[in-house]
Amino acid sequence: MAQIPTYKSQSGLRSGTGSAQLSVPGGLQQAAAAPANALADLGQTGVNMSVQFYAQQKAIERENLLAANYEKFLIGDENNQGFNLIKANAMARGDTAALNDFKMRSDNYFNQITSNISDDVVKRAFKEKYNNAYSSNFIDVQSQVYQNNIDKGKETLAININNATNQFVNGQNEKAKMEGFSQIEKEIDNNIALGILNPDSKDKVLYAAHEVAYKTDLKQQITTNPDGVIEKIENGFYNNLINAEDLNTIKNTALSAVNKNKTEYITNLTTCLLYTSDAADDSLRVDLGGRRI
């Protein structure tokens, strides 16, 4: 039988007593420390995760606390008007006192709420939200107050111009009439100085006010002297003072008054003549016989 050849080493197996070391990265010391280091890293990761979780929970808690207090500030409670109602009341009143009251009430309610917030972070965040809300809403209230003052000023101006117009129309003499007329311009200048009227609108407003005065004066003259009104209009005295359409209307009214006066005069004269004729005839008959013939 054929023999299977075998390999025989020249020196045989070596013993394990040599100086060669195991191939471990970093050496045995680091390898021995690796499990501990791994546990330490895991522990640090756990700490970090715990801190992050706490921070997130604290942030959510603070957001909820901030939202709850800010909502209370806006809508109020059973003992306090909220910021929204404070603003609404101030705008409804719309005067300078209301503007000051808006600031005082808003600040007082803000201070009341912050006094019950123990978390300084939430307190600072709430203060920032309040400052932003107050600043923007204060502009709204201020604008409303300003507009109300403008409107009230214009109402007062209209009343004063009307009074001056009446003085011009009903003045007992020329001096009194002209004082009323000049007062119209003084009222307009005063309101320009107060900021109620735009300086650029003075000529337009003055013309309109004077036109009303002239028209009122002419219409009143129709009742006493319609012929004089017609004469002034036809002579062009009011051409630059009253617009053509209104001037023509006033003239037609004066013509109607003249015609009415003429008709009434003729009717009254005819009645008077008939009465006089009948009276004379009756007297004659009485004188002739004491009885009607």
Secondary structure, DSSP 8 states (H G I E B T S, - for coil): ---------SS----S-S------TTHHHHHHHHHHHHHHHHHHHHHHHHHHHHHHHHHHHHHHHHHHHHHHHHHEETTEE-HHHHHHHHHHH-SHHHHHHHHHHHHHHHHHHHTT---HHHHHHHHHHHHHHHHHHHHHHHHHHHHHHHHHHHHHHHHHHHHHHHHHHH-SSHHHHHHHHHHHHHHHHHHHHTTSS-GGGHHHHHHHHHHHHHHHHHHHHHHH-HHHHHHHHHTTTTTTTS-HHHHHHHHHHHHHHHHHHHHHHHHHHHHHHHHHHHHHHHHHHHHHHSS--
